[in-house]
Amino acid sequence: MLDTSREPLPPSPEAPADEPRGCLFALSQPPLMIFLGVIGCLLLMAALHDLFVL
């Protein structure tokens, strides 16, 4: 049955502490990595074009 009491629950001992997530967490996100990959490919293509095409 659904517990509808208003009493706050005590924190469970195995609950992880709230830790700030840093840059490595952000870089593990697929949409960000796809975006960075596309930008990197565009920069690489522009650099190769400048080096090898008149």
PDB file of N, H, CA, C and O in Angstrom:
ATOM      1  N   MET A   1       0.846  -1.174   0.000  1.00  0.00           N
ATOM      2  CA  MET A   1       0.000   0.000   0.000  1.00  0.00           C
ATOM      3  C   MET A   1       0.889   1.234   0.000  1.00  0.00           C
ATOM      4  O   MET A   1       2.013   1.185   0.500  1.00  0.00           O
ATOM      5  N   LEU A   2       0.405   2.329  -0.550  1.00  0.00           N
ATOM      6  H   LEU A   2      -0.508   2.368  -0.956  1.00  0.00           H
ATOM      7  CA  LEU A   2       1.146   3.575  -0.647  1.00  0.00           C
ATOM      8  C   LEU A   2       1.231   4.260   0.714  1.00  0.00           C
ATOM      9  O   LEU A   2       0.220   4.457   1.388  1.00  0.00           O
ATOM     10  N   ASP A   3       2.458   4.622   1.107  1.00  0.00           N
ATOM     11  H   ASP A   3       3.280   4.462   0.560  1.00  0.00           H
ATOM     12  CA  ASP A   3       2.663   5.306   2.385  1.00  0.00           C
ATOM     13  C   ASP A   3       2.435   6.800   2.184  1.00  0.00           C
ATOM     14  O   ASP A   3       3.184   7.447   1.452  1.00  0.00           O
ATOM     15  N   THR A   4       1.410   7.351   2.824  1.00  0.00           N
ATOM     16  H   THR A   4       0.801   6.826   3.418  1.00  0.00           H
ATOM     17  CA  THR A   4       1.075   8.768   2.662  1.00  0.00           C
ATOM     18  C   THR A   4       1.380   9.565   3.913  1.00  0.00           C
ATOM     19  O   THR A   4       0.869  10.673   4.076  1.00  0.00           O
ATOM     20  N   SER A   5       2.206   9.023   4.804  1.00  0.00           N
ATOM     21  H   SER A   5       2.622   8.123   4.672  1.00  0.00           H
ATOM     22  CA  SER A   5       2.531   9.751   6.038  1.00  0.00           C
ATOM     23  C   SER A   5       3.414  10.954   5.706  1.00  0.00           C
ATOM     24  O   SER A   5       4.141  10.948   4.713  1.00  0.00           O
ATOM     25  N   ARG A   6       3.341  11.976   6.541  1.00  0.00           N
ATOM     26  H   ARG A   6       2.750  11.982   7.348  1.00  0.00           H
ATOM     27  CA  ARG A   6       4.089  13.213   6.330  1.00  0.00           C
ATOM     28  C   ARG A   6       5.413  13.233   7.080  1.00  0.00           C
ATOM     29  O   ARG A   6       6.145  14.222   7.021  1.00  0.00           O
ATOM     30  N   GLU A   7       5.726  12.157   7.780  1.00  0.00           N
ATOM     31  H   GLU A   7       5.132  11.354   7.828  1.00  0.00           H
ATOM     32  CA  GLU A   7       6.962  12.118   8.548  1.00  0.00           C
ATOM     33  C   GLU A   7       8.156  11.956   7.605  1.00  0.00           C
ATOM     34  O   GLU A   7       8.122  11.119   6.703  1.00  0.00           O
ATOM     35  N   PRO A   8       9.214  12.756   7.808  1.00  0.00           N
ATOM     36  CA  PRO A   8      10.395  12.592   6.935  1.00  0.00           C
ATOM     37  C   PRO A   8      11.097  11.272   7.231  1.00  0.00           C
ATOM     38  O   PRO A   8      11.170  10.842   8.383  1.00  0.00           O
ATOM     39  N   LEU A   9      11.601  10.649   6.210  1.00  0.00           N
ATOM     40  H   LEU A   9      11.542  10.999   5.275  1.00  0.00           H
ATOM     41  CA  LEU A   9      12.308   9.385   6.365  1.00  0.00           C
ATOM     42  C   LEU A   9      13.743   9.647   6.796  1.00  0.00           C
ATOM     43  O   LEU A   9      14.367  10.592   6.314  1.00  0.00           O
ATOM     44  N   PRO A  10      14.276   8.826   7.695  1.00  0.00           N
ATOM     45  CA  PRO A  10      15.694   8.996   8.060  1.00  0.00           C
ATOM     46  C   PRO A  10      16.563   8.584   6.868  1.00  0.00           C
ATOM     47  O   PRO A  10      16.198   7.686   6.110  1.00  0.00           O
ATOM     48  N   PRO A  11      17.697   9.237   6.712  1.00  0.00           N
ATOM     49  CA  PRO A  11      18.565   8.868   5.577  1.00  0.00           C
ATOM     50  C   PRO A  11      19.100   7.456   5.752  1.00  0.00           C
ATOM     51  O   PRO A  11      19.504   7.058   6.845  1.00  0.00           O
ATOM     52  N   SER A  12      19.096   6.721   4.677  1.00  0.00           N
ATOM     53  H   SER A  12      18.768   7.043   3.790  1.00  0.00           H
ATOM     54  CA  SER A  12      19.597   5.351   4.745  1.00  0.00           C
ATOM     55  C   SER A  12      21.125   5.367   4.790  1.00  0.00           C
ATOM     56  O   SER A  12      21.751   6.219   4.158  1.00  0.00           O
ATOM     57  N   PRO A  13      21.724   4.445   5.522  1.00  0.00           N
ATOM     58  CA  PRO A  13      23.197   4.472   5.661  1.00  0.00           C
ATOM     59  C   PRO A  13      23.924   4.168   4.354  1.00  0.00           C
ATOM     60  O   PRO A  13      25.059   4.610   4.180  1.00  0.00           O
ATOM     61  N   GLU A  14      23.307   3.427   3.429  1.00  0.00           N
ATOM     62  H   GLU A  14      22.384   3.068   3.571  1.00  0.00           H
ATOM     63  CA  GLU A  14      24.002   3.100   2.182  1.00  0.00           C
ATOM     64  C   GLU A  14      23.763   4.125   1.080  1.00  0.00           C
ATOM     65  O   GLU A  14      24.231   3.939  -0.043  1.00  0.00           O
ATOM     66  N   ALA A  15      23.041   5.205   1.382  1.00  0.00           N
ATOM     67  H   ALA A  15      22.660   5.355   2.295  1.00  0.00           H
ATOM     68  CA  ALA A  15      22.800   6.238   0.367  1.00  0.00           C
ATOM     69  C   ALA A  15      24.098   6.990   0.094  1.00  0.00           C
ATOM     70  O   ALA A  15      24.778   7.407   1.032  1.00  0.00           O
ATOM     71  N   PRO A  16      24.452   7.168  -1.186  1.00  0.00           N
ATOM     72  CA  PRO A  16      25.695   7.893  -1.504  1.00  0.00           C
ATOM     73  C   PRO A  16      25.548   9.381  -1.194  1.00  0.00           C
ATOM     74  O   PRO A  16      24.464   9.953  -1.307  1.00  0.00           O
ATOM     75  N   ALA A  17      26.646   9.980  -0.808  1.00  0.00           N
ATOM     76  H   ALA A  17      27.526   9.515  -0.716  1.00  0.00           H
ATOM     77  CA  ALA A  17      26.645  11.420  -0.530  1.00  0.00           C
ATOM     78  C   ALA A  17      26.544  12.177  -1.850  1.00  0.00           C
ATOM     79  O   ALA A  17      27.022  11.711  -2.884  1.00  0.00           O
ATOM     80  N   ASP A  18      25.922  13.336  -1.801  1.00  0.00           N
ATOM     81  H   ASP A  18      25.534  13.715  -0.961  1.00  0.00           H
ATOM     82  CA  ASP A  18      25.807  14.158  -3.008  1.00  0.00           C
ATOM     83  C   ASP A  18      27.168  14.774  -3.320  1.00  0.00           C
ATOM     84  O   ASP A  18      27.630  15.685  -2.633  1.00  0.00           O
ATOM     85  N   GLU A  19      27.794  14.258  -4.368  1.00  0.00           N
ATOM     86  H   GLU A  19      27.419  13.518  -4.926  1.00  0.00           H
ATOM     87  CA  GLU A  19      29.093  14.773  -4.776  1.00  0.00           C
ATOM     88  C   GLU A  19      28.918  15.558  -6.061  1.00  0.00           C
ATOM     89  O   GLU A  19      28.150  15.148  -6.932  1.00  0.00           O
ATOM     90  N   PRO A  20      29.614  16.679  -6.199  1.00  0.00           N
ATOM     91  CA  PRO A  20      29.510  17.426  -7.446  1.00  0.00           C
ATOM     92  C   PRO A  20      30.110  16.621  -8.593  1.00  0.00           C
ATOM     93  O   PRO A  20      31.143  15.969  -8.442  1.00  0.00           O
ATOM     94  N   ARG A  21      29.456  16.679  -9.716  1.00  0.00           N
ATOM     95  H   ARG A  21      28.617  17.209  -9.839  1.00  0.00           H
ATOM     96  CA  ARG A  21      29.967  15.959 -10.885  1.00  0.00           C
ATOM     97  C   ARG A  21      30.798  16.917 -11.714  1.00  0.00           C
ATOM     98  O   ARG A  21      30.382  18.042 -11.989  1.00  0.00           O
ATOM     99  N   GLY A  22      31.959  16.467 -12.104  1.00  0.00           N
ATOM    100  H   GLY A  22      32.297  15.553 -11.880  1.00  0.00           H
ATOM    101  CA  GLY A  22      32.896  17.350 -12.779  1.00  0.00           C
ATOM    102  C   GLY A  22      32.924  17.163 -14.280  1.00  0.00           C
ATOM    103  O   GLY A  22      31.965  16.687 -14.887  1.00  0.00           O
ATOM    104  N   CYS A  23      34.033  17.544 -14.857  1.00  0.00           N
ATOM    105  H   CYS A  23      34.812  17.930 -14.364  1.00  0.00           H
ATOM    106  CA  CYS A  23      34.197  17.580 -16.309  1.00  0.00           C
ATOM    107  C   CYS A  23      34.136  16.176 -16.928  1.00  0.00           C
ATOM    108  O   CYS A  23      33.595  16.010 -18.021  1.00  0.00           O
ATOM    109  N   LEU A  24      34.678  15.181 -16.247  1.00  0.00           N
ATOM    110  H   LEU A  24      35.117  15.316 -15.359  1.00  0.00           H
ATOM    111  CA  LEU A  24      34.679  13.841 -16.827  1.00  0.00           C
ATOM    112  C   LEU A  24      33.268  13.297 -16.958  1.00  0.00           C
ATOM    113  O   LEU A  24      32.980  12.552 -17.895  1.00  0.00           O
ATOM    114  N   PHE A  25      32.381  13.656 -16.033  1.00  0.00           N
ATOM    115  H   PHE A  25      32.615  14.261 -15.272  1.00  0.00           H
ATOM    116  CA  PHE A  25      30.990  13.244 -16.174  1.00  0.00           C
ATOM    117  C   PHE A  25      30.357  13.917 -17.386  1.00  0.00           C
ATOM    118  O   PHE A  25      29.619  13.280 -18.137  1.00  0.00           O
ATOM    119  N   ALA A  26      30.644  15.201 -17.579  1.00  0.00           N
ATOM    120  H   ALA A  26      31.244  15.718 -16.969  1.00  0.00           H
ATOM    121  CA  ALA A  26      30.067  15.924 -18.713  1.00  0.00           C
ATOM    122  C   ALA A  26      30.579  15.358 -20.038  1.00  0.00           C
ATOM    123  O   ALA A  26      29.822  15.270 -21.005  1.00  0.00           O
ATOM    124  N   LEU A  27      31.843  14.979 -20.087  1.00  0.00           N
ATOM    125  H   LEU A  27      32.458  15.050 -19.301  1.00  0.00           H
ATOM    126  CA  LEU A  27      32.403  14.454 -21.334  1.00  0.00           C
ATOM    127  C   LEU A  27      31.909  13.053 -21.652  1.00  0.00           C
ATOM    128  O   LEU A  27      32.078  12.585 -22.778  1.00  0.00           O
ATOM    129  N   SER A  28      31.305  12.379 -20.693  1.00  0.00           N
ATOM    130  H   SER A  28      31.168  12.759 -19.779  1.00  0.00           H
ATOM    131  CA  SER A  28      30.815  11.032 -20.953  1.00  0.00           C
ATOM    132  C   SER A  28      29.423  11.045 -21.582  1.00  0.00           C
ATOM    133  O   SER A  28      28.881   9.982 -21.885  1.00  0.00           O
ATOM    134  N   GLN A  29      28.843  12.207 -21.782  1.00  0.00           N
ATOM    135  H   GLN A  29      29.283  13.070 -21.535  1.00  0.00           H
ATOM    136  CA  GLN A  29      27.499  12.292 -22.347  1.00  0.00           C
ATOM    137  C   GLN A  29      27.570  12.172 -23.871  1.00  0.00           C
ATOM    138  O   GLN A  29      28.324  12.915 -24.500  1.00  0.00           O
ATOM    139  N   PRO A  30      26.815  11.266 -24.478  1.00  0.00           N
ATOM    140  CA  PRO A  30      26.893  11.061 -25.932  1.00  0.00           C
ATOM    141  C   PRO A  30      26.577  12.299 -26.770  1.00  0.00           C
ATOM    142  O   PRO A  30      27.303  12.542 -27.734  1.00  0.00           O
ATOM    143  N   PRO A  31      25.545  13.105 -26.474  1.00  0.00           N
ATOM    144  CA  PRO A  31      25.307  14.276 -27.337  1.00  0.00           C
ATOM    145  C   PRO A  31      26.477  15.259 -27.345  1.00  0.00           C
ATOM    146  O   PRO A  31      26.796  15.834 -28.386  1.00  0.00           O
ATOM    147  N   LEU A  32      27.115  15.454 -26.195  1.00  0.00           N
ATOM    148  H   LEU A  32      26.857  14.987 -25.350  1.00  0.00           H
ATOM    149  CA  LEU A  32      28.261  16.359 -26.144  1.00  0.00           C
ATOM    150  C   LEU A  32      29.417  15.799 -26.955  1.00  0.00           C
ATOM    151  O   LEU A  32      30.085  16.545 -27.671  1.00  0.00           O
ATOM    152  N   MET A  33      29.664  14.504 -26.855  1.00  0.00           N
ATOM    153  H   MET A  33      29.122  13.898 -26.273  1.00  0.00           H
ATOM    154  CA  MET A  33      30.775  13.909 -27.596  1.00  0.00           C
ATOM    155  C   MET A  33      30.519  13.942 -29.095  1.00  0.00           C
ATOM    156  O   MET A  33      31.454  14.134 -29.871  1.00  0.00           O
ATOM    157  N   ILE A  34      29.269  13.758 -29.519  1.00  0.00           N
ATOM    158  H   ILE A  34      28.509  13.602 -28.889  1.00  0.00           H
ATOM    159  CA  ILE A  34      28.944  13.859 -30.949  1.00  0.00           C
ATOM    160  C   ILE A  34      29.185  15.280 -31.430  1.00  0.00           C
ATOM    161  O   ILE A  34      29.773  15.484 -32.492  1.00  0.00           O
ATOM    162  N   PHE A  35      28.736  16.266 -30.658  1.00  0.00           N
ATOM    163  H   PHE A  35      28.258  16.100 -29.796  1.00  0.00           H
ATOM    164  CA  PHE A  35      28.937  17.666 -31.022  1.00  0.00           C
ATOM    165  C   PHE A  35      30.424  17.993 -31.123  1.00  0.00           C
ATOM    166  O   PHE A  35      30.858  18.611 -32.095  1.00  0.00           O
ATOM    167  N   LEU A  36      31.208  17.582 -30.124  1.00  0.00           N
ATOM    168  H   LEU A  36      30.855  17.080 -29.334  1.00  0.00           H
ATOM    169  CA  LEU A  36      32.638  17.861 -30.153  1.00  0.00           C
ATOM    170  C   LEU A  36      33.324  17.126 -31.303  1.00  0.00           C
ATOM    171  O   LEU A  36      34.267  17.652 -31.893  1.00  0.00           O
ATOM    172  N   GLY A  37      32.867  15.935 -31.622  1.00  0.00           N
ATOM    173  H   GLY A  37      32.101  15.509 -31.143  1.00  0.00           H
ATOM    174  CA  GLY A  37      33.429  15.199 -32.750  1.00  0.00           C
ATOM    175  C   GLY A  37      33.166  15.897 -34.073  1.00  0.00           C
ATOM    176  O   GLY A  37      34.050  15.963 -34.927  1.00  0.00           O
ATOM    177  N   VAL A  38      31.956  16.419 -34.251  1.00  0.00           N
ATOM    178  H   VAL A  38      31.238  16.366 -33.557  1.00  0.00           H
ATOM    179  CA  VAL A  38      31.621  17.144 -35.490  1.00  0.00           C
ATOM    180  C   VAL A  38      32.461  18.409 -35.604  1.00  0.00           C
ATOM    181  O   VAL A  38      33.006  18.699 -36.669  1.00  0.00           O
ATOM    182  N   ILE A  39      32.567  19.165 -34.514  1.00  0.00           N
ATOM    183  H   ILE A  39      32.124  18.930 -33.649  1.00  0.00           H
ATOM    184  CA  ILE A  39      33.377  20.380 -34.537  1.00  0.00           C
ATOM    185  C   ILE A  39      34.844  20.048 -34.825  1.00  0.00           C
ATOM    186  O   ILE A  39      35.503  20.752 -35.590  1.00  0.00           O
ATOM    187  N   GLY A  40      35.349  18.979 -34.214  1.00  0.00           N
ATOM    188  H   GLY A  40      34.813  18.408 -33.593  1.00  0.00           H
ATOM    189  CA  GLY A  40      36.729  18.565 -34.457  1.00  0.00           C
ATOM    190  C   GLY A  40      36.955  18.169 -35.905  1.00  0.00           C
ATOM    191  O   GLY A  40      37.990  18.505 -36.482  1.00  0.00           O
ATOM    192  N   CYS A  41      36.001  17.458 -36.505  1.00  0.00           N
ATOM    193  H   CYS A  41      35.160  17.186 -36.037  1.00  0.00           H
ATOM    194  CA  CYS A  41      36.129  17.074 -37.920  1.00  0.00           C
ATOM    195  C   CYS A  41      36.114  18.299 -38.828  1.00  0.00           C
ATOM    196  O   CYS A  41      36.875  18.370 -39.794  1.00  0.00           O
ATOM    197  N   LEU A  42      35.251  19.260 -38.520  1.00  0.00           N
ATOM    198  H   LEU A  42      34.634  19.203 -37.736  1.00  0.00           H
ATOM    199  CA  LEU A  42      35.214  20.483 -39.325  1.00  0.00           C
ATOM    200  C   LEU A  42      36.535  21.251 -39.229  1.00  0.00           C
ATOM    201  O   LEU A  42      37.033  21.759 -40.234  1.00  0.00           O
ATOM    202  N   LEU A  43      37.098  21.334 -38.031  1.00  0.00           N
ATOM    203  H   LEU A  43      36.694  20.922 -37.215  1.00  0.00           H
ATOM    204  CA  LEU A  43      38.393  22.008 -37.883  1.00  0.00           C
ATOM    205  C   LEU A  43      39.501  21.256 -38.612  1.00  0.00           C
ATOM    206  O   LEU A  43      40.370  21.869 -39.231  1.00  0.00           O
ATOM    207  N   LEU A  44      39.469  19.932 -38.538  1.00  0.00           N
ATOM    208  H   LEU A  44      38.762  19.433 -38.036  1.00  0.00           H
ATOM    209  CA  LEU A  44      40.469  19.129 -39.236  1.00  0.00           C
ATOM    210  C   LEU A  44      40.349  19.305 -40.746  1.00  0.00           C
ATOM    211  O   LEU A  44      41.360  19.455 -41.432  1.00  0.00           O
ATOM    212  N   MET A  45      39.133  19.287 -41.265  1.00  0.00           N
ATOM    213  H   MET A  45      38.312  19.165 -40.708  1.00  0.00           H
ATOM    214  CA  MET A  45      38.940  19.475 -42.707  1.00  0.00           C
ATOM    215  C   MET A  45      39.404  20.857 -43.150  1.00  0.00           C
ATOM    216  O   MET A  45      40.004  20.992 -44.216  1.00  0.00           O
ATOM    217  N   ALA A  46      39.134  21.891 -42.344  1.00  0.00           N
ATOM    218  H   ALA A  46      38.646  21.781 -41.478  1.00  0.00           H
ATOM    219  CA  ALA A  46      39.583  23.242 -42.685  1.00  0.00           C
ATOM    220  C   ALA A  46      41.111  23.326 -42.668  1.00  0.00           C
ATOM    221  O   ALA A  46      41.704  23.967 -43.536  1.00  0.00           O
ATOM    222  N   ALA A  47      41.748  22.687 -41.692  1.00  0.00           N
ATOM    223  H   ALA A  47      41.267  22.166 -40.987  1.00  0.00           H
ATOM    224  CA  ALA A  47      43.206  22.715 -41.623  1.00  0.00           C
ATOM    225  C   ALA A  47      43.824  21.975 -42.802  1.00  0.00           C
ATOM    226  O   ALA A  47      44.793  22.457 -43.389  1.00  0.00           O
ATOM    227  N   LEU A  48      43.281  20.811 -43.158  1.00  0.00           N
ATOM    228  H   LEU A  48      42.494  20.420 -42.680  1.00  0.00           H
ATOM    229  CA  LEU A  48      43.806  20.064 -44.303  1.00  0.00           C
ATOM    230  C   LEU A  48      43.578  20.817 -45.604  1.00  0.00           C
ATOM    231  O   LEU A  48      44.415  20.776 -46.506  1.00  0.00           O
ATOM    232  N   HIS A  49      42.453  21.500 -45.702  1.00  0.00           N
ATOM    233  H   HIS A  49      41.773  21.534 -44.970  1.00  0.00           H
ATOM    234  CA  HIS A  49      42.178  22.298 -46.904  1.00  0.00           C
ATOM    235  C   HIS A  49      43.194  23.416 -47.037  1.00  0.00           C
ATOM    236  O   HIS A  49      43.690  23.673 -48.133  1.00  0.00           O
ATOM    237  N   ASP A  50      43.512  24.087 -45.934  1.00  0.00           N
ATOM    238  H   ASP A  50      43.109  23.878 -45.043  1.00  0.00           H
ATOM    239  CA  ASP A  50      44.500  25.171 -45.968  1.00  0.00           C
ATOM    240  C   ASP A  50      45.895  24.655 -46.292  1.00  0.00           C
ATOM    241  O   ASP A  50      46.682  25.361 -46.921  1.00  0.00           O
ATOM    242  N   LEU A  51      46.212  23.429 -45.871  1.00  0.00           N
ATOM    243  H   LEU A  51      45.572  22.856 -45.360  1.00  0.00           H
ATOM    244  CA  LEU A  51      47.559  22.906 -46.106  1.00  0.00           C
ATOM    245  C   LEU A  51      47.743  22.397 -47.525  1.00  0.00           C
ATOM    246  O   LEU A  51      48.810  22.596 -48.107  1.00  0.00           O
ATOM    247  N   PHE A  52      46.739  21.746 -48.102  1.00  0.00           N
ATOM    248  H   PHE A  52      45.873  21.585 -47.630  1.00  0.00           H
ATOM    249  CA  PHE A  52      46.961  21.009 -49.337  1.00  0.00           C
ATOM    250  C   PHE A  52      46.240  21.557 -50.565  1.00  0.00           C
ATOM    251  O   PHE A  52      46.509  21.093 -51.673  1.00  0.00           O
ATOM    252  N   VAL A  53      45.346  22.513 -50.418  1.00  0.00           N
ATOM    253  H   VAL A  53      45.127  22.890 -49.518  1.00  0.00           H
ATOM    254  CA  VAL A  53      44.608  23.061 -51.559  1.00  0.00           C
ATOM    255  C   VAL A  53      45.022  24.511 -51.740  1.00  0.00           C
ATOM    256  O   VAL A  53      45.150  25.271 -50.780  1.00  0.00           O
ATOM    257  N   LEU A  54      45.230  24.873 -53.007  1.00  0.00           N
ATOM    258  H   LEU A  54      45.126  24.256 -53.787  1.00  0.00           H
ATOM    259  CA  LEU A  54      45.667  26.250 -53.283  1.00  0.00           C
ATOM    260  C   LEU A  54      44.632  27.233 -52.926  1.00  0.00           C
ATOM    261  O   LEU A  54      44.838  28.435 -53.094  1.00  0.00           O
TER     262      LEU A  54
END
